[in-house]
Amino acid sequence: MSPLKIDRRKFIKGGTALMALGSVGVPAMGLQARKASYKVGLIGTGWYGKSDLFRLIQVAEVEVLALADPDQKLLDEAAKLVSQRQSSGKTPQTYNHYRQMLDAHVLDIVLVGSPDHWHALQAIDAIHAGAHVYLQKPISVDVIEGEAILAAARKYNKVVQIGTQRRSTPHLVEAKKNIVDKGLLGKVSHAEMCCYYHMRANGSPEVQPVPDFFDYDLWVGPGPMRPFDGLPHRRWWRTMMEYSNGITGDMCVHMFDAVRWTLGLGWPKSVFATGGIYVQKGGKSTIADTQTATFHYDDLDCVWTHRSWGTAQDPEYPWAYKIYGDKGTLKASVMKYEFIPQGGGEPIRGDVVYEREKYPEDLNEKDIELHAAPATRDHMRDFLMAIEQGGRPVADIEEGHISTASCILANISMELGRPLAYDPDKMIVRDDAEATRLLRRPYRAPFQHPDPRSV
């Protein structure tokens, strides 16, 4: 029996108490991190990489020693900002290649905020270097990558927290505790998740020379090489399946993960999806503009829908989840929640928590998501508590892998046109050799795809 299988059983059976602790409220809420300084490195200095790092700086005594990014301009800007934010005032060292950073420093924590197609190699290399890892979602671009990160985390006993911070969002924690855990929904037999944001870039920029401050070959890394048609940061790379898992991998992973956490769900029995590029056919984007996916459990379907065109089905909840029970319905988003009892009665409502007074520096931070900052801070506290106490964080790598892999399976199902049932122990799609082959994307030479059995 492989160590991976043993660890998975231990997690499911032995980790229940830790998961329960995380479910009744953010387990580290109010926790003060230890006073000794954590030595920290960041891979990927774009928008959310910096945002995650600044939230960590706000809740722990850290020394940010190093930053890595193939874009020198992003790197220099981030180094200056970090020197202004961290208490020492020191400017971190900068590196073009993240492996140079890992070789040069002994780091307690590595944050990975790079594009999706780099997540697996960078997370595994950081674990090998002895660091605990805060890894942005989705954790991988293929299912076997996720299995490999999980295997590495368990083998080297490292805490890996995934940036699915809905599990630490104060008003959603409140809704779970006071509505779902108290049984107000009754028997739950259906959940809906959606995103109707017009977030598919779909431009047609011309091919152009690569600027001298950007190492495009390194940025592409293990992914397929596309002609350079402008800096890929922020929206552009996410619109390409070459480097991402589309809107399902970007947005569904959050809401599906929140539903699983709220209801205590593991792997779905099967996944089936339909969709494609139905409307926005004019540009270069390769991700679907329309998709519906069903994650099937016993007596429960969790159904995802996204459209990057048209209007939202419920304008008050354009990116959200809704859980239906025989005693009532829970609507929830990053901004609020509402419980509507079946057959009348007073609704229960809650709103997003802001912390502007406690953290006034938030107000001057470029592009900050003010509504998400408290959730990410609590997520960081939970991460630090797991490091200190040796437990599993609320968004442990196993949980992030289930949510990510399920979204990847939805994309594969959409491509093949049939339902898929994944076996996480054998790491195959049951009775489907073609789908099993698609669990592992080819890597561009000379990069080697990680193997979960030999990490």
C-alpha positions in Angstrom: 0.0 0.0 0.0 1.5 3.4 -1.0 2.1 6.1 1.6 -0.3 8.3 -0.2 -3.2 5.9 0.4 -2.3 5.6 4.1 -2.2 9.3 4.5 -5.5 9.8 2.7 -7.2 7.4 5.1 -5.6 9.0 8.1 -6.8 12.4 6.9 -10.3 11.2 6.4 -10.6 9.2 9.7 -8.1 11.0 12.0 -8.5 14.5 10.8 -12.2 14.8 11.6 -11.6 16.6 14.9 -9.4 19.2 13.2 -11.9 19.7 10.4 -14.7 20.1 12.9 -12.7 22.7 14.8 -12.3 24.7 11.6 -16.0 24.4 10.7 -17.4 26.1 13.8 -15.6 29.3 13.1 -12.2 30.4 11.8 -10.1 28.3 14.1 -7.3 30.9 14.4 -9.6 33.9 14.8 -8.1 36.0 17.5 -5.0 33.9 17.6 -1.7 35.8 17.9 1.1 34.3 15.9 4.3 33.5 17.7 6.6 36.5 18.2 9.7 34.9 16.6 9.9 36.1 13.0 9.0 33.8 10.1 11.4 33.9 7.1 9.2 34.3 4.0 9.6 34.2 0.3 7.1 35.0 -2.5 6.9 33.4 -5.9 4.9 35.5 -8.3 4.8 39.2 -7.5 1.7 40.1 -9.4 -1.7 41.3 -8.0 -2.7 38.5 -5.7 0.8 37.3 -4.8 1.4 40.7 -3.2 -2.0 40.9 -1.7 -1.5 37.5 0.1 1.9 38.6 1.3 0.6 41.9 2.7 -2.2 40.1 4.6 0.5 37.8 6.1 2.6 40.8 7.1 -0.5 42.2 8.9 -1.0 39.2 11.2 2.5 37.8 11.9 6.0 39.0 12.6 7.7 38.1 9.4 10.9 38.9 7.5 10.3 38.8 3.8 13.7 37.8 2.6 13.2 37.2 -1.1 10.9 37.6 -4.1 10.9 35.7 -7.4 9.3 36.7 -10.7 10.3 36.5 -14.4 9.0 40.2 -14.8 11.7 42.5 -13.5 9.4 45.5 -13.4 6.9 43.6 -11.2 9.7 42.4 -9.1 11.2 45.8 -8.4 7.9 47.3 -7.7 7.0 44.5 -5.2 10.4 44.8 -3.5 9.9 48.5 -2.9 6.3 47.9 -1.5 7.4 45.1 0.8 10.2 47.3 2.2 7.5 49.9 3.1 5.2 47.3 4.6 7.4 45.0 6.7 8.5 46.2 10.1 12.2 45.9 9.5 12.0 48.2 6.5 14.5 45.9 4.7 14.2 45.4 0.9 14.0 41.7 0.0 16.4 40.2 -2.4 15.0 39.6 -5.9 15.4 36.7 -8.3 14.3 36.0 -11.8 14.0 32.3 -11.2 12.3 30.9 -8.1 14.8 28.1 -7.8 17.6 30.6 -7.3 15.6 32.0 -4.4 15.0 28.6 -2.8 18.7 27.7 -3.2 19.9 31.0 -1.6 17.6 31.1 1.4 16.3 28.9 4.2 12.6 29.9 4.3 9.9 29.0 6.8 7.1 30.0 4.5 6.8 30.3 0.7 3.8 31.9 -0.9 3.0 30.9 -4.4 1.0 33.4 -6.4 2.1 32.6 -9.9 -0.1 31.6 -12.8 -1.8 28.2 -12.5 0.5 26.2 -14.8 3.5 26.8 -12.5 1.8 26.0 -9.2 2.7 22.3 -9.0 6.4 22.5 -9.7 6.8 25.6 -7.5 4.9 24.2 -4.5 6.7 20.9 -4.6 10.1 22.6 -4.9 9.3 24.8 -2.0 8.3 21.8 0.1 11.5 20.0 -0.9 13.4 23.2 0.3 11.8 22.8 3.7 9.1 25.4 3.6 5.5 25.4 4.5 3.4 26.7 1.6 0.5 29.0 1.0 -0.6 28.1 -2.5 -3.1 30.0 -4.6 -6.0 28.2 -6.2 -6.5 26.3 -8.4 -3.7 24.2 -7.1 -2.8 22.7 -10.5 -3.8 22.6 -14.1 -4.1 18.8 -14.2 -5.3 16.2 -11.7 -2.0 14.3 -11.3 -0.2 17.5 -10.5 -2.5 17.9 -7.6 -1.9 14.3 -6.4 1.8 15.1 -6.5 1.6 18.2 -4.4 -0.6 16.3 -1.9 1.9 13.4 -1.8 4.9 15.8 -1.3 3.1 17.7 1.6 2.4 14.5 3.4 5.8 12.9 2.8 7.7 15.9 4.1 5.1 16.8 6.8 4.6 20.4 5.6 1.5 22.5 6.0 0.0 23.6 2.7 -2.8 26.1 2.9 -4.8 26.8 -0.3 -6.1 30.3 -1.1 -9.8 29.2 -1.0 -10.5 31.7 1.7 -14.2 31.4 1.6 -13.6 28.9 4.4 -12.3 31.8 6.5 -14.8 34.5 5.3 -16.4 35.8 8.6 -20.0 36.0 7.4 -19.8 32.6 5.6 -18.3 31.0 8.8 -21.2 32.6 10.7 -23.8 31.2 8.2 -22.3 27.7 8.4 -22.2 27.8 12.2 -25.6 29.3 12.9 -27.7 27.9 10.0 -26.2 24.8 8.5 -24.6 23.2 11.5 -27.7 23.9 13.6 -29.9 22.0 11.1 -32.0 24.9 9.9 -31.8 23.8 6.3 -33.1 20.3 7.1 -32.2 17.6 4.5 -30.1 19.1 1.8 -30.5 17.6 -1.7 -29.5 20.4 -4.1 -26.9 23.2 -4.4 -26.3 25.7 -7.1 -23.2 27.7 -7.8 -22.7 30.4 -10.4 -20.6 33.1 -11.9 -22.0 35.6 -14.4 -19.1 38.1 -14.4 -18.0 39.3 -17.9 -14.4 38.2 -17.1 -13.3 36.5 -20.4 -10.8 38.9 -22.0 -11.1 37.6 -25.6 -9.0 40.2 -27.2 -6.9 39.8 -30.4 -3.6 41.6 -29.7 -0.9 41.4 -32.4 2.3 39.4 -31.9 5.1 41.6 -30.7 8.7 41.5 -29.5 9.2 40.4 -25.9 10.3 43.3 -23.7 13.8 43.1 -22.2 12.5 43.2 -18.7 10.4 40.0 -19.1 11.7 36.5 -19.4 8.8 35.0 -21.4 10.4 31.6 -21.9 10.7 31.2 -18.1 7.1 32.5 -17.6 5.8 29.9 -20.0 7.8 27.2 -18.2 6.2 23.8 -18.5 3.2 25.1 -20.4 2.9 25.3 -24.2 4.7 28.2 -26.0 2.3 30.7 -27.5 3.5 33.6 -29.7 4.0 36.6 -27.4 1.2 39.1 -27.9 1.7 41.3 -24.8 2.3 40.9 -21.1 0.1 38.0 -19.9 -0.5 39.4 -16.4 -3.9 39.7 -14.7 -6.7 38.8 -17.1 -4.9 37.6 -20.3 -3.3 34.3 -19.2 -6.5 33.2 -17.4 -8.3 33.4 -20.7 -6.1 30.7 -22.2 -6.6 27.0 -21.4 -2.9 26.6 -22.1 -2.2 28.1 -18.7 -5.4 27.8 -16.7 -8.5 25.8 -16.1 -10.8 28.5 -17.4 -13.6 30.2 -15.4 -14.6 26.9 -13.8 -11.0 26.5 -12.5 -10.8 30.1 -11.4 -14.3 30.9 -10.0 -16.1 27.6 -9.5 -13.3 26.2 -7.4 -14.1 28.9 -4.8 -17.8 28.3 -4.7 -17.7 24.5 -5.0 -15.0 24.4 -2.2 -17.3 26.6 0.0 -20.3 24.2 -0.6 -18.1 21.2 0.2 -16.8 22.8 3.4 -20.3 24.0 4.4 -21.9 20.5 3.9 -18.9 18.3 4.8 -18.5 16.8 1.3 -15.6 14.9 -0.1 -15.0 13.6 -3.6 -18.1 13.7 -5.9 -19.3 10.3 -7.2 -19.2 11.6 -10.7 -18.8 14.9 -12.7 -20.6 15.8 -15.9 -20.3 19.1 -17.8 -21.5 20.7 -21.0 -20.5 24.0 -22.6 -18.0 25.7 -24.9 -17.5 28.9 -26.7 -21.0 29.7 -27.7 -21.1 33.5 -28.0 -17.7 35.2 -27.8 -16.1 33.6 -30.8 -14.2 36.6 -32.2 -11.0 36.7 -30.1 -8.0 34.6 -29.1 -9.5 33.2 -25.8 -9.6 29.5 -25.6 -11.6 29.1 -22.4 -15.4 28.4 -22.4 -17.7 31.3 -22.3 -20.6 29.0 -21.2 -20.5 26.0 -19.0 -22.7 23.9 -16.7 -21.2 21.2 -14.5 -22.9 18.7 -12.1 -20.9 17.3 -9.2 -23.0 14.3 -8.1 -23.2 12.9 -4.6 -25.7 10.4 -3.1 -29.0 12.2 -3.1 -27.3 15.5 -3.8 -26.3 17.4 -7.0 -24.1 20.5 -6.8 -24.6 22.3 -10.1 -22.3 25.0 -11.5 -23.2 27.5 -14.2 -21.1 30.3 -15.7 -21.7 32.7 -18.6 -19.3 35.5 -19.5 -22.0 37.2 -21.4 -25.6 38.2 -20.8 -27.2 38.9 -17.5 -27.0 37.2 -14.1 -29.8 34.8 -13.2 -30.0 36.6 -9.8 -28.4 40.0 -9.9 -28.0 40.2 -6.2 -25.9 37.0 -6.3 -23.8 37.1 -9.5 -21.0 35.0 -8.0 -22.5 32.8 -5.3 -23.8 29.5 -4.0 -27.3 28.5 -3.0 -28.0 25.5 -0.8 -31.5 24.0 -0.8 -32.9 22.0 2.1 -36.4 20.8 2.9 -36.6 23.4 5.7 -35.1 26.4 3.9 -32.6 27.9 1.5 -29.3 29.5 2.1 -28.0 32.1 -0.4 -24.4 33.1 0.0 -21.8 35.3 -1.8 -18.6 37.1 -0.9 -20.7 40.1 0.1 -23.6 38.6 2.2 -25.8 35.6 3.0 -29.5 35.1 3.5 -31.4 32.2 5.0 -35.0 31.9 3.8 -37.1 29.4 5.9 -39.5 27.1 4.1 -43.1 28.1 4.6 -42.6 31.5 6.1 -40.8 32.8 9.1 -38.2 35.5 9.5 -35.2 35.4 7.2 -31.7 35.5 8.7 -29.2 37.7 7.0 -25.5 38.6 7.4 -23.1 40.9 5.6 -19.5 41.1 4.7 -17.1 42.2 7.4 -14.7 45.1 6.7 -11.7 46.0 8.9 -10.9 49.5 7.6 -10.4 51.0 11.1 -8.2 48.2 12.4 -6.1 48.0 9.2 -6.2 51.6 7.7 -3.3 50.7 5.4 -5.8 48.7 3.4 -7.3 51.9 2.1 -4.1 52.9 0.3 -3.3 49.6 -1.2 -3.7 49.4 -5.0 -6.3 47.0 -6.3 -7.0 45.5 -2.9 -10.3 43.5 -2.5 -11.4 45.2 0.7 -14.2 42.7 1.2 -11.8 39.8 1.0 -9.0 41.2 3.1 -10.5 40.0 6.5 -11.0 36.5 5.1 -7.4 36.3 3.9 -6.1 37.6 7.2 -8.0 34.9 9.1 -6.9 32.4 6.5 -3.3 33.3 7.2 -3.9 33.0 11.0 -5.3 29.6 10.5 -2.2 28.7 8.3 0.1 29.9 11.1 -1.8 28.0 13.8 -1.4 24.7 11.8 2.3 25.4 11.5 2.6 26.1 15.2 0.4 23.2 16.4 1.1 20.6 13.8 -2.5 20.2 12.6 -4.2 20.6 9.3 -5.3 24.1 8.1 -8.9 24.7 7.2 -8.1 24.7 3.5 -5.6 21.9 3.6 -4.0 20.7 0.4 -6.2 17.6 0.4 -9.3 19.9 0.3 -7.8 22.1 -2.3 -7.0 19.1 -4.4 -10.5 17.7 -4.3 -12.0 21.1 -5.3 -9.5 21.8 -8.0 -9.5 18.3 -9.5 -13.3 18.2 -9.6 -13.3 21.4 -11.7 -10.6 19.9 -14.0 -12.7 16.8 -14.4 -15.6 19.1 -15.4 -13.5 20.5 -18.2 -12.4 17.1 -19.3 -16.1 15.9 -19.2 -17.1 18.9 -21.3 -14.4 18.0 -23.8 -15.3 14.3 -24.0 -19.1 14.7 -23.6 -19.6 12.1 -20.9 -19.7 11.8 -17.1 -16.5 10.9 -15.3 -15.9 9.1 -12.1 -12.5 9.6 -10.5 -10.8 7.1 -8.3 -8.4 9.0 -6.0 -6.7 5.9 -4.7 -5.9 4.5 -8.2 -5.6 8.0 -9.7 -7.7 7.0 -12.8 -11.1 7.7 -14.2 -13.0 4.5 -13.7 -13.6 2.5 -16.9 -12.3 5.4 -19.1 -8.8 5.1 -20.4 -9.1 8.2 -22.7 -10.2 10.4 -19.8 -7.4 8.9 -17.6 -4.8 10.0 -20.1 -6.2 13.6 -19.9 -5.5 13.6 -16.1 -1.9 14.5 -16.9 -1.1 17.4 -19.3 2.1 17.1 -21.4 4.9 19.3 -20.3 7.1 21.4 -22.6 10.7 20.1 -22.6 12.9 20.0 -20.6 10.4 20.3 -17.8 9.4 17.0 -16.1 5.8 16.3 -14.9 5.8 15.5 -11.2 5.0 11.9 -10.2 2.9 11.5 -7.0 4.6 8.2 -6.4 8.1 9.6 -6.4 8.0 13.1 -5.1 
